[in-house]
Amino acid sequence: MRYLPITAFCISLVFTPTVSQSAYSEVSIVIDQFVSKIYPEGSHYFWVINDTTSDLSNEIIVDINTELQVNSKENTHPNRFLLLLVNGKLIGSQQIPLGAKVDCHSDEKEI
């Protein structure tokens, strides 16, 4: 009986990384699908997450930078977007200035 709590703890550690990794990969897939639609097919691009906020358990706002490289001799073309994901699906997007200060948290004050 002494080993039951230790065994339960070890089993929970085994399954915890799998749950957290799947949440991040879902967001990554949604972001990559969004970026692939805004740039021409076959173009070279990359994206970086600046910040994320989650005021509700099923809603995430993601602040991303994207870069499009037309060819190896040209500079990249940067853009910045805010994405609204609800239940793992892209609900809305907005292009914002690169240097914009963004506060995505709820305006409601916590009690």
N, C-alpha and C positions, 0 to 999 in steps of 0.2 A: 504493500500500500504506500510505502514511502516514495517509491519511484514513479507513481502515477502522475503527480504534478510535473515532475521533470520530463517524463515522456510526453505529456500533453504540450508542454512548452516547446520541446524540440520539434514536434510535429507541426505546431503553428509556425515556427520559423521556416520550415521547409516550404510551406505554402504561401507565406507572406510575399516573397519576391515575385512570384508568379502573378499574383493579383495586381501589384503595383506596376509591373512591367506592361501588362496588358492595357492598363489605363493610359499609360504614356504612348504606347504604340497606336492606340485608337486616335488620339489627338494628332499624332504625327501623320497618320494616313489621311485624315481630314484636311490638314494643312497642305500636304503634298498634292492632293486632288484639287484644292482651291488654286494653288500656285500654277499647276500644270494647265489649268483652264484660262488663266489670265495671260500667259505667254504663248507664243506660237508653238505649234507642234514641232518637236525635234530641237527646240532651243536649249541652250545650256543655262541653267539657273540654279540658285541655291537659296535657302531661307534660314533665318535664325529667329528663335523665340527670344524676345526682349523681356517679357514679363507675362504672367498669367494671374488672373484673379478669379475667385470662386466664392461669391456671396451665398450661393445656394448649392446644394449638393449635386444638382443635375445641370447647372449652368456654369459655363466657363467663358471668360473673355480673354482672348489671346492677342497680345501685341507682337507683331512679327515684322522683321525687315526682310525684303526680298532683293535679290540682285540678278539681273539678266545680263549675260555676256553674249553679244552678237557674234563677235569673232575674236581671235586671240590678240589682234592688234588694237582693238577698241577698248576703252574703259567700260566698266560695268554701268548699268543703269539701275540705281537703287530706288526702291519704293518702300512704303510702310503702310501696314494695314492693321485694323482691329477686326477680329473675328469673334462672332458670338456662336458658341456651340451649346446646344441644349440636348441632353441625352445622347451625346456623342455625334450629333448631326449639325452641320453648318446651317445656321438659321439666318445670319446676316453678316455683311462685311462692309467696311468703310475704309477708303484710302485716306490717310492723314499725312500732314507734312512730316518730313524726316526728323526735324528737331522739335516736334510738338511735345509739350508736357501733358501726359495723360494720367488721369486719375479715374480708374474704372470701378472703384468701389461704390457701393450704394450710398446715396445721399442720406438715407435714414440713419439716425443716431442709435447706437447700441444702448440698450437699457441695462 
